[in-house]
Amino acid sequence: MPTPPNPAPGSTGDPLHGVTLERMLNEMVDYLGWAQMGRRVKVACFTSEPSVASSLKFLRRTPWARAKVEAMYLDMLRKRARKDP
C-alpha cells in the first residue's frame, strides 16, 4: 500500500492533502480491519454490517467522527513508516 509522498516544495505540508476519505477507509480496512477500526472509533458503521459506502455517508455528515478517522489514518501512516525501511 503506497504512502503519501513527501510534500513538494510550496505545498501545504498536510499529509491528508489529496487523500480522499474513501482512500483512507480502504487503506485502513486493509491494514487494521473493521473490528480494530470499530474498537478505536466507536461508530456503528464500523461495527454493524460495515461497508465503505455506509462509512463514507456517515463520516461526510459527522465532523467529530471524521476527525477521529483522520487521526487514526495519520497514526496508521506513522506506524507503517516505522515498519518499512
Helices and strands as residue ranges (DSSP letters): H 21-31, H 34-40, H 44-47, H 52-61, H 63-83
